[in-house]
Amino acid sequence: MPVRDHRRPDHDIDPLFVNRWSPRAYTGEEIPDTILEQGFEAARWAPSARNAQPWHFIYSKRHSSSWEAVFGLLNQRNRLWAHKASALIAVLSKTAYDDGSPNHTHSFDAGAAWANLAHQLFLAGWHTRAIGGFDRAAAGGVLGVPEGVTVNILIAVGRQGAVATLAEEFQVLETPNGRRPLTAFVSEGMYRVE
């Protein structure tokens, strides 16, 4: 289904922001290292408080020796579709600056880096889907995460596949979703929702 059938911006913006969406159906094909490197390079240029760049990415390609461990972090429902992803990426962030003071915007900054990554991969013909359903308690140990670093999210990456390859429960969900109107989350001067 074309994205334009499900999404129409209210204001003139670059089509990139409307056309990028998060499918679950993937082909399972191998992702070239150069494509991942382009995504990480785009993430590198995201804005961050005090230019701390607190993000860290750990990736595992589908046929790598680390795949089973990283894939095993996903909850059972997400495993039903993510097994055909070409790569899984964990987005981490350092919770303090190098001087030891708390970085209250570490996850916000990592989110900006993830957005850059997602858009660059989309421009290269690949899709991404953020996954919140994973074993957060086990993730640090599986990924070798040091103290002072948190695992924010996992991301599935792949070429979009046919909807029919998904379990039936996901097939009905496999369409680009809409967005709330600007009036629901933008206000001048003080918090207000219409």
Secondary structure, DSSP 8 states (H G I E B T S, - for coil): --GGGT---SS---HHHHH----S-B------HHHHHHHHHHHHTS--GGG---EEEEEEETTSTTHHHHHTTB-HHHHHHHTT-SEEEEEEEESB-TTS-B-TTHHHHHHHHHHHHHHHHHHTT-EEEEE--B-HHHHHHHHT--TTEEEEEEEEEE-B--GGGS-HHHHTT-S------GGGT--SSS----
